[in-house]
Amino acid sequence: MQITFLGTATSQGIPVIGCECNVCLSDNPKDKRLRTSVLISRNDKKYVIDVGPDFRQQMLTTGTQDLDAVLLTHEHNDHVIGLDDLRPFIFKNKEKMAIYGLPRVLDEIKERFSYAFKPQAYPGAPSFDLRPIDESADVIIDDLPITPIRIEHGRLPILGFRINDFAYLTDMKSINQKEKSKLGNLEILVIDSLRKETHHSHLSLEESLDLIRELEPKQAFLIHLSHLMGRHDDLEKELPEGVSIAYDGMVLEI
């Protein structure tokens, strides 16, 4: 299985419009971050987790020709607003795109993209096959079991996902003990880490490191960074062994 980081930034991206901090002005490509998303490639199948406003650019950059399904962590704009750009895959495959998410999230998709669900849809509109996730059971896509992990984004319940020995937890602030028990013996943990200061709905750097120490994955990667976190190369020097900063375009083989 191959994991490609399509984007690793928080909702504003990096550089932030109009900002002149040393991160936003950096000429290091690793400090240029699109909105957070990953591409999962397994055999001849491809799936994405979240489809944000940079989705079209991300697909063109990676040269992705086919896509089989989408997993949504939650309904915030930076994670779903690119769904309309699934149209080329839908048209190519001549079938609806499978979209997996919590029932609440899928209801939001129906409202936000109402034109895609009209009885007589406008020609050229996307078509989605909405598939609700039951938090108590694995999602099976093709023959791949995916375990939903309930986490809290402030007070909003959202989902992370475990696939084999890989786990992906974005936009989180807290997780209960029952859900932590699903995250043992990980090869790779990808985890939210917004900035060094505390935040009401995201993990800070120290909170992320505390959870990494508790879960003890073999390797951890930090995502959903804001420009307030600092420059990539500076931050890498501050991290303990086994923890790295993910960057756009990074590829992991699992």
SERO-4910 file (N, C-alpha, C, O; in steps of 0.05 Angstrom, whole numbers):
BEGIN
 pado doro    nc1    nc2    nc3   cac1   cac2   cac3    cc1    cc2    cc3    oc1    oc2    oc3
  Met    A     17    -24      0      0      0      0     18     25      0     38     26     14
  Gln    A     10     44    -16     25     69    -18      7     93     -9    -16     95    -16
  Ile    A     19    110      7      6    134     17     20    158      6     44    162      9
  Thr    A      4    175     -8     15    201    -19      1    224     -5    -23    226     -5
  Phe    A     17    241      7      6    265     21      0    286     -1     18    298    -13
  Leu    A    -25    290     -6    -34    309    -26    -32    338    -16    -26    356    -30
  Gly    A    -37    341     10    -36    367     23    -32    362     53    -40    342     64
  Thr    A    -19    382     66    -12    378     95    -18    403    111     -8    406    134
  Ala    A    -34    422    100    -38    447    114    -66    449    126    -84    433    119
  Thr    A    -69    468    144    -96    474    155   -112    489    134   -104    491    111
  Ser    A   -135    499    142   -155    508    123   -147    532    105   -157    535     83
  Gln    A   -128    548    115   -119    571     99    -96    564     79    -90    580     61
  Gly    A    -84    540     82    -62    534     66    -37    550     73    -39    569     89
  Ile    A    -14    543     62     11    558     66     24    561     38     29    540     25
  Pro    A     30    585     29     28    610     44     -1    619     48    -18    613     31
  Val    A     -5    634     69    -31    647     74    -32    673     58    -13    687     56
  Ile    A    -55    678     46    -59    702     29    -51    727     46    -61    731     68
  Gly    A    -34    743     35    -26    769     47     -7    767     70      0    788     81
  Cys    A      2    743     78     20    740    101     49    743     92     57    733     71
  Glu    A     65    756    108     93    760    103    111    748    125    133    758    129
  Cys    A    101    728    138    118    715    158    139    698    144    138    693    120
  Asn    A    159    688    160    181    674    147    173    647    136    187    636    119
  Val    A    151    636    146    141    611    135    128    616    108    134    602     88
  Cys    A    110    635    106     96    641     81    115    652     60    109    649     36
  Leu    A    137    664     67    156    674     48    179    655     42    196    661     26
  Ser    A    178    632     55    199    612     51    201    603     22    180    600      9
  Asp    A    225    598     13    228    587    -14    233    556    -14    239    544    -34
  Asn    A    230    544     10    232    515     12    205    503      3    184    509     14
  Pro    A    206    485    -17    181    473    -27    165    458     -4    141    456     -6
  Lys    A    179    449     16    165    435     38    149    454     55    133    445     72
  Asp    A    153    480     52    137    500     66    113    509     50     98    527     58
  Lys    A    109    498     26     85    504     10     65    481     14     70    459      6
  Arg    A     43    488     27     25    466     36     -3    472     26    -15    493     31
  Leu    A    -15    452     11    -43    453      4    -59    441     26    -49    431     46
  Arg    A    -86    443     23   -104    434     45   -102    403     48    -97    389     28
  Thr    A   -105    394     72    -98    366     80   -115    345     66   -140    347     66
  Ser    A   -102    325     55   -114    302     42    -93    282     36    -69    288     34
  Val    A   -101    256     34    -82    235     26    -94    217      4   -118    214      3
  Leu    A    -76    207    -12    -84    187    -33    -73    160    -24    -49    157    -18
  Ile    A    -90    140    -25    -83    113    -17    -84     96    -42   -104     95    -56
  Ser    A    -61     83    -49    -59     66    -72    -54     38    -63    -35     33    -48
  Arg    A    -70     19    -73    -67     -9    -65    -74    -26    -89    -97    -25    -99
  Asn    A    -55    -42    -99    -59    -57   -123    -66    -38   -145    -51    -19   -150
  Asp    A    -89    -41   -158    -96    -23   -179   -119     -4   -170   -133      7   -187
  Lys    A   -123     -2   -144   -144     15   -133   -133     40   -120   -111     39   -109
  Lys    A   -149     61   -122   -140     86   -109   -164     99    -95   -186     99   -104
  Tyr    A   -158    109    -71   -178    122    -54   -166    147    -42   -141    149    -39
  Val    A   -183    167    -37   -173    191    -23   -188    194      3   -212    187      6
  Ile    A   -174    205     23   -187    214     47   -189    245     46   -169    259     46
  Asp    A   -213    254     44   -221    283     42   -214    295     15   -194    288      2
  Val    A   -231    313      7   -230    326    -19   -234    356    -16   -257    366    -17
  Gly    A   -213    370    -11   -214    398     -5   -213    416    -29   -215    407    -52
  Pro    A   -209    442    -25   -210    462    -47   -186    459    -66   -187    471    -88
  Asp    A   -165    445    -59   -142    441    -76   -142    415    -91   -122    407   -103
  Phe    A   -165    401    -90   -166    373   -100   -158    371   -130   -142    354   -137
  Arg    A   -169    389   -147   -162    388   -175   -132    391   -179   -120    375   -194
  Gln    A   -120    410   -166    -91    415   -169    -76    390   -159    -55    383   -171
  Gln    A    -85    378   -137    -71    355   -126    -72    331   -145    -52    317   -148
  Met    A    -95    327   -158    -97    305   -177    -79    309   -202    -67    291   -212
  Leu    A    -78    334   -211    -61    340   -234    -31    337   -227    -15    327   -243
  Thr    A    -24    346   -203      4    345   -194     13    316   -192     36    310   -200
  Thr    A     -4    299   -181      4    271   -178     -1    254   -203      8    231   -204
  Gly    A    -14    265   -223    -19    250   -247    -39    227   -243    -38    207   -256
  Thr    A    -57    231   -224    -76    210   -217    -97    207   -240   -110    226   -247
  Gln    A    -99    183   -251   -116    178   -274   -143    165   -266   -163    168   -281
  Asp    A   -143    152   -244   -168    138   -235   -171    141   -205   -152    144   -190
  Leu    A   -196    140   -197   -203    141   -168   -227    124   -163   -247    125   -178
  Asp    A   -226    108   -142   -247     88   -137   -266     96   -115   -289     86   -115
  Ala    A   -258    111    -95   -275    118    -73   -263    141    -57   -240    147    -59
  Val    A   -281    154    -42   -273    177    -25   -283    171      4   -306    163      8
  Leu    A   -265    175     23   -272    174     51   -271    202     62   -252    217     58
  Leu    A   -292    210     77   -294    237     89   -291    235    119   -305    219    132
  Thr    A   -274    252    130   -270    253    159   -293    269    172   -302    263    193
  His    A   -301    291    158   -322    309    168   -329    329    147   -318    328    125
  Glu    A   -348    346    153   -361    363    133   -349    391    130   -360    407    115
  His    A   -328    398    144   -317    425    141   -307    430    113   -298    412     99
  Asn    A   -309    455    105   -304    463     77   -278    453     66   -276    444     43
  Asp    A   -257    455     82   -230    448     72   -227    418     69   -205    408     61
  His    A   -248    402     74   -247    373     71   -267    362     51   -266    339     44
  Val    A   -286    379     42   -306    369     24   -312    386     -1   -325    376    -20
  Ile    A   -303    411     -1   -313    429    -22   -303    422    -50   -313    432    -69
  Gly    A   -283    405    -52   -273    396    -78   -288    373    -90   -280    363   -111
  Leu    A   -310    365    -78   -325    342    -88   -334    345   -117   -335    326   -132
  Asp    A   -340    370   -125   -349    374   -153   -327    366   -173   -333    359   -195
  Asp    A   -302    369   -164   -279    362   -182   -275    332   -185   -256    324   -198
  Leu    A   -292    316   -174   -292    287   -179   -304    281   -206   -302    258   -216
  Arg    A   -316    301   -219   -331    296   -244   -315    281   -266   -325    263   -278
  Pro    A   -289    289   -271   -275    274   -292   -273    244   -286   -274    228   -305
  Phe    A   -269    236   -261   -268    208   -255   -296    195   -259   -298    173   -269
  Ile    A   -317    209   -251   -344    199   -254   -351    195   -283   -362    175   -291
  Phe    A   -344    215   -299   -350    213   -328   -334    191   -341   -344    176   -358
  Lys    A   -308    188   -333   -291    168   -345   -301    140   -338   -301    122   -356
  Asn    A   -309    136   -313   -318    109   -305   -347    103   -311   -355     80   -310
  Lys    A   -361    124   -319   -390    121   -325   -406    109   -302   -424     93   -306
  Glu    A   -399    117   -278   -414    109   -255   -410    128   -232   -391    144   -232
  Lys    A   -429    128   -213   -428    146   -190   -402    141   -174   -392    118   -172
  Met    A   -392    162   -161   -369    159   -144   -379    152   -116   -397    164   -105
  Ala    A   -367    131   -104   -373    122    -77   -361    142    -57   -337    147    -57
  Ile    A   -379    153    -40   -370    172    -20   -378    161      8   -402    156     13
  Tyr    A   -359    155     25   -363    144     51   -361    166     72   -341    181     72
  Gly    A   -380    167     91   -379    186    112   -400    181    133   -418    165    129
  Leu    A   -398    195    155   -419    194    175   -446    203    163   -446    220    145
  Pro    A   -468    192    172   -495    201    162   -498    231    163   -509    243    144
  Arg    A   -489    244    184   -491    273    187   -476    287    164   -485    307    153
  Val    A   -452    276    158   -435    288    138   -448    285    110   -448    303     94
  Leu    A   -459    262    105   -472    257     79   -497    274     75   -503    283     53
  Asp    A   -511    279     97   -534    297     95   -525    325     88   -538    339     72
  Glu    A   -502    334     99   -491    360     92   -483    361     62   -486    381     49
  Ile    A   -472    339     52   -464    338     24   -489    341      6   -488    355    -14
  Lys    A   -511    329     14   -536    332     -2   -545    361     -3   -556    370    -23
  Glu    A   -541    375     19   -550    403     20   -530    421      4   -538    438    -12
  Arg    A   -504    417      9   -484    435     -3   -482    430    -33   -476    449    -48
  Phe    A   -486    405    -42   -485    399    -70   -512    389    -80   -514    369    -94
  Ser    A   -533    404    -73   -560    396    -79   -565    391   -109   -581    374   -116
  Tyr    A   -551    406   -126   -554    403   -155   -547    375   -165   -556    366   -186
  Ala    A   -531    361   -149   -522    334   -157   -543    313   -150   -541    290   -158
  Phe    A   -564    321   -135   -584    301   -126   -612    307   -136   -631    295   -127
  Lys    A   -615    326   -155   -641    332   -166   -651    308   -183   -634    295   -196
  Pro    A   -677    303   -184   -688    281   -200   -679    282   -229   -673    262   -241
  Gln    A   -679    306   -240   -668    310   -267   -644    328   -265   -646    353   -268
  Ala    A   -621    316   -261   -597    331   -256   -588    346   -281   -592    336   -303
  Tyr    A   -576    369   -277   -565    385   -299   -543    368   -313   -527    356   -299
  Pro    A   -544    367   -339   -523    352   -353   -495    362   -345   -489    386   -345
  Gly    A   -478    343   -338   -451    351   -329   -448    352   -299   -425    356   -290
  Ala    A   -470    350   -285   -468    350   -255   -455    324   -245   -457    303   -258
  Pro    A   -441    325   -223   -429    301   -212   -451    282   -201   -474    291   -196
  Ser    A   -445    257   -199   -464    238   -187   -449    222   -165   -428    210   -170
  Phe    A   -461    222   -142   -449    209   -119   -465    186   -108   -490    187   -107
  Asp    A   -451    165   -100   -464    142    -87   -456    145    -57   -435    137    -49
  Leu    A   -474    157    -41   -469    162    -13   -472    137      4   -493    125      4
  Arg    A   -451    131     19   -451    106     34   -445    112     63   -422    119     70
  Pro    A   -465    111     81   -461    118    109   -443     99    123   -443     75    119
  Ile    A   -426    110    141   -408     94    157   -420     90    184   -430    108    197
  Asp    A   -421     64    193   -428     57    219   -403     55    236   -385     39    231
  Glu    A   -401     72    256   -376     74    272   -369     48    286   -345     44    293
  Ser    A   -388     30    289   -383      5    304   -373    -17    286   -367    -39    296
  Ala    A   -370    -12    260   -362    -34    242   -342    -24    222   -342      0    215
  Asp    A   -325    -42    212   -307    -35    191   -321    -28    166   -343    -39    160
  Val    A   -310    -10    151   -319     -5    123   -302    -23    105   -278    -25    108
  Ile    A   -316    -37     87   -302    -54     68   -304    -42     41   -326    -40     29
  Ile    A   -281    -33     30   -280    -22      3   -264    -42    -14   -241    -47     -9
  Asp    A   -277    -53    -34   -266    -75    -49   -262    -97    -28   -281   -106    -16
  Asp    A   -238   -106    -23   -233   -126     -3   -217   -115     20   -205   -130     36
  Leu    A   -216    -88     22   -199    -75     42   -216    -66     66   -233    -49     63
  Pro    A   -210    -77     90   -225    -68    114   -212    -42    125   -188    -40    128
  Ile    A   -229    -23    131   -221      3    141   -236      8    167   -261      8    168
  Thr    A   -221     12    189   -234     16    215   -238     45    221   -219     61    222
  Pro    A   -263     54    225   -268     82    233   -259     87    262   -264     70    279
  Ile    A   -247    109    266   -238    117    293   -252    143    300   -249    163    287
  Arg    A   -268    142    321   -282    167    329   -264    185    345   -252    177    365
  Ile    A   -261    209    336   -246    230    349   -263    255    352   -284    257    339
  Glu    A   -253    274    368   -269    298    373   -253    322    361   -230    326    368
  His    A   -266    337    344   -256    361    332   -268    385    348   -288    396    339
  Gly    A   -256    392    370   -270    409    389   -293    393    401   -288    372    414
  Arg    A   -317    402    396   -341    387    406   -354    371    383   -375    358    388
  Leu    A   -343    372    360   -355    358    337   -343    330    334   -319    327    330
  Pro    A   -360    309    335   -350    282    330   -343    278    301   -360    283    283
  Ile    A   -319    269    295   -311    264    268   -297    237    267   -296    223    287
  Leu    A   -287    230    243   -274    204    240   -245    206    232   -237    223    216
  Gly    A   -229    188    244   -203    181    233   -206    153    222   -228    141    224
  Phe    A   -185    142    210   -187    116    198   -161    100    203   -139    111    203
  Arg    A   -165     74    208   -142     56    209   -145     36    186   -166     24    182
  Ile    A   -123     33    171   -122     14    149    -97     -3    153    -75      6    151
  Asn    A   -102    -28    160    -80    -46    168    -64    -33    190    -75    -28    211
  Asp    A    -38    -29    186    -21    -17    207    -16     13    203      3     24    214
  Phe    A    -34     26    188    -32     54    183    -57     68    194    -79     58    191
  Ala    A    -53     90    208    -76    105    219    -73    135    212    -51    146    211
  Tyr    A    -97    147    207    -98    175    197   -117    190    215   -141    185    214
  Leu    A   -107    209    230   -124    225    249   -119    255    244   -100    266    253
  Thr    A   -137    267    229   -134    295    224   -156    311    239   -176    300    247
  Asp    A   -151    337    244   -171    355    256   -180    346    283   -204    350    290
  Met    A   -163    334    299   -172    323    325   -162    340    348   -142    354    346
  Lys    A   -178    340    369   -170    352    394   -169    331    416   -152    334    434
  Ser    A   -186    311    415   -186    291    436   -196    264    425   -208    262    404
  Ile    A   -190    243    441   -198    216    434   -202    201    460   -186    203    478
  Asn    A   -223    184    461   -228    170    486   -212    143    487   -200    135    467
  Gln    A   -212    131    510   -196    107    514   -205     84    496   -188     68    487
  Lys    A   -231     81    492   -241     60    475   -229     62    447   -222     42    435
  Glu    A   -229     86    436   -219     90    409   -188     87    408   -177     78    389
  Lys    A   -175     96    430   -146     92    431   -138     62    429   -118     55    418
  Ser    A   -156     45    440   -150     16    440   -149      5    412   -139    -17    407
  Lys    A   -161     19    392   -160     10    365   -135     18    350   -131     12    327
  Leu    A   -117     32    364    -93     44    351    -67     32    361    -46     45    360
  Gly    A    -68      7    371    -44     -6    380    -28    -18    357    -39    -23    336
  Asn    A     -2    -21    361     16    -35    342     15    -23    314     14    -37    294
  Leu    A     16      3    313     17     17    287     45     19    276     64     24    290
  Glu    A     47     14    250     72     20    236     74     51    232     95     62    237
  Ile    A     52     63    223     52     92    217     27    105    228      5     95    223
  Leu    A     31    126    242      9    143    252     12    171    239     33    184    242
  Val    A     -9    180    226    -10    207    215    -29    223    232    -52    214    236
  Ile    A    -20    245    243    -36    258    264    -35    289    261    -15    301    254
  Asp    A    -58    301    268    -62    330    268    -42    343    287    -38    334    310
  Ser    A    -31    366    279    -14    382    297    -14    410    286      2    417    268
  Leu    A    -32    427    296    -37    453    283    -15    474    288     -6    487    269
  Arg    A     -7    477    313     12    498    320     24    492    347     16    472    360
  Lys    A     42    508    357     54    503    383     36    512    406     36    500    427
  Glu    A     20    533    402      2    542    422    -23    524    423    -30    512    402
  Thr    A    -37    523    446    -61    507    447    -83    519    430    -83    543    425
  His    A   -102    502    422   -124    510    405   -149    495    414   -147    473    425
  His    A   -172    507    410   -197    495    421   -206    470    406   -221    455    418
  Ser    A   -197    466    381   -208    444    366   -186    427    352   -193    408    337
  His    A   -161    434    356   -139    419    344   -118    413    365   -115    427    385
  Leu    A   -103    392    360    -80    386    377    -58    406    372    -52    414    350
  Ser    A    -45    414    394    -20    430    392      3    410    388     -1    386    389
  Leu    A     26    421    382     50    404    378     54    386    403     58    362    400
  Glu    A     54    398    426     60    382    450     38    361    455     44    339    463
  Glu    A     13    368    450     -8    349    453     -6    326    433    -11    303    440
  Ser    A      3    332    409      7    311    389     29    292    398     27    268    396
  Leu    A     51    304    408     74    288    416     66    270    440     76    248    443
  Asp    A     50    281    459     41    265    482     25    241    473     29    219    483
  Leu    A      7    245    453     -9    222    443      8    202    428      4    178    430
  Ile    A     27    212    413     46    194    399     61    177    419     64    153    415
  Arg    A     71    189    441     85    174    461     67    153    474     76    131    481
  Glu    A     42    159    477     23    140    489     17    117    470     16     94    479
  Leu    A     12    123    445      4    102    426     28     86    416     25     63    408
  Glu    A     52     97    416     77     84    409     77     72    381     84     48    378
  Pro    A     70     87    361     73     77    333    103     75    327    119     89    339
  Lys    A    110     59    307    138     58    299    147     84    286    170     92    289
  Gln    A    129     98    272    135    123    260    110    141    260     88    131    255
  Ala    A    113    166    265     91    185    265     97    209    246    120    217    244
  Phe    A     77    219    233     79    242    216     58    262    223     35    256    227
  Leu    A     66    287    225     48    309    233     37    323    208     51    328    188
  Ile    A     10    328    209     -3    341    186    -21    364    197    -23    369    221
  His    A    -35    376    178    -54    398    183    -41    421    198    -51    432    217
  Leu    A    -17    428    189     -1    449    201    -10    477    192    -19    480    169
  Ser    A     -9    496    210    -13    524    203     14    537    200     35    525    208
  His    A     15    561    189     40    575    186     52    583    213     75    591    215
  Leu    A     35    582    234     44    590    261     62    568    273     76    573    293
  Met    A     63    545    260     80    523    270    110    529    266    127    519    281
  Gly    A    116    544    245    144    549    238    152    535    213    137    520    201
  Arg    A    177    540    205    187    528    180    193    499    183    201    489    204
  His    A    189    484    161    192    455    161    220    447    172    221    430    191
  Asp    A    241    457    162    267    448    170    274    455    199    287    440    212
  Asp    A    265    478    208    269    485    236    254    467    255    265    458    275
  Leu    A    229    461    247    213    444    264    223    416    266    222    403    287
  Glu    A    233    406    243    244    378    243    266    374    264    268    353    276
  Lys    A    282    395    268    304    393    287    294    391    316    309    382    334
  Glu    A    269    399    321    258    399    348    244    373    356    237    369    379
  Leu    A    240    356    336    223    333    341    239    309    351    263    306    345
  Pro    A    226    292    367    239    268    377    243    247    355    230    249    334
  Glu    A    260    228    360    264    206    340    237    192    335    222    187    353
  Gly    A    233    186    310    208    172    302    185    190    295    164    180    289
  Val    A    189    216    297    168    235    290    179    254    269    201    265    271
  Ser    A    163    258    247    171    275    225    148    293    217    125    287    223
  Ile    A    155    313    202    135    331    190    128    320    162    146    318    146
  Ala    A    103    314    157     95    307    130     96    332    112     93    354    122
  Tyr    A    100    328     87    100    350     68     86    342     43     83    318     37
  Asp    A     76    361     28     61    355      4     78    340    -16    101    347    -22
  Gly    A     67    318    -26     82    301    -45     97    278    -33    107    261    -47
  Met    A    100    278     -6    114    256      7     99    230      2     74    229      3
  Val    A    114    209     -3    102    182     -9    113    162     12    137    161     16
  Leu    A     95    147     24    103    126     43     94     99     31     73     96     20
  Glu    A    112     80     34    106     52     27    101     36     52    118     35     70
  Ile    A     78     22     53     71      7     77     67    -22     69     61    -39     86
***
